[in-house]
């Protein structure tokens, strides 16, 4: 099952050069992963290279549709705390 990049991708170009199977291509409005070419880096790396470099939480999904970098995984801020902090900032 191949990974998939969704619309939260910001086209930062971090993942494309790291993909060992050249499965990631620039597209509009965000990068895409060619499911036929994606190996999920199985056998080549312990972790998928696109997911290891992606700076956007939730932008890459695995074959089951689960975020590889789920909300809070990069910032260390639980999603519920992030929502509370944003609400506090907006209330100022």
N, C-alpha and C positions, 0 to 999 in steps of 0.2 A: 504494500500500500504506500503510495507516494505522499509526500508532504504537499501542502497547499498554502500559498500566500494569499491573504485576504485584503480587503479594501483599506484596512488600517495601515498598510504598508506606506511608508513615506518616501519611497524611492531613494534611499540613501546610498545605494550601490555597495553596501558592506557585504552582502551575501553572494552576489554574482561572481566575483573573482575567486571565492573560496570553494565553490561547488566542484568537487572532484569529478562529477559525471557531466558537467556542463549542462545541467538540466534547468538552470534559471536564466530567464531571458527578460529583458526590459520590454514592457508592454504598457498600454494605456488602460487604466489610470495608475496601475501598480505593476510590480514585477509578477511574473508567473513561473510556476514550476511545471515542466513537461513531465507528466506522470509516467510516460513510457521510459524516460531517461533517468528519473530519480531512483536512486538506490537507498535512500535514507542514510547514506554513508556506511551501510552495513558491511562489516568486514574491513573497512578502510580506517574508520575512526570510532572511538567510543561513543561520541555524540555527533549528531548531524551538524555539519559545519555551518549551515545557514542559520540554524537555531542558536548555535553557540555565539554567533556574532551579531545577531539581530538586536537592535537597540529598542525595538517597539514591543511591549508586552502584548501578547495575543495576536500578533500579525501572522504567525506561521502555525498552521494546524497539522496534526498528524493524520494518518489515514482514517482514524475514527472520528475526526472533527474536533479533537481536543487540542487546546492551545499548548504548544510546546514550551513557550515562555508565558505561563499564565499571569494574570494580573497580580502584582505584588512580588513576582519572582525576581525581577531586576531591581526594583526600588527598595524592596524589603518592607514596603508599606502595605499592610493588608488592605484589600479593596474597600472594606467598610470604613476603615480609618481614612483612606484617601478621599472618599466621598464626604466624610465629615469635615476634613480639613478644607476641601474646596468650598463647602457650604460656609464655613467660618470666614474664609477669605472674602467670599462674595458678599457677606453680610457687613463687612467693614465699610 
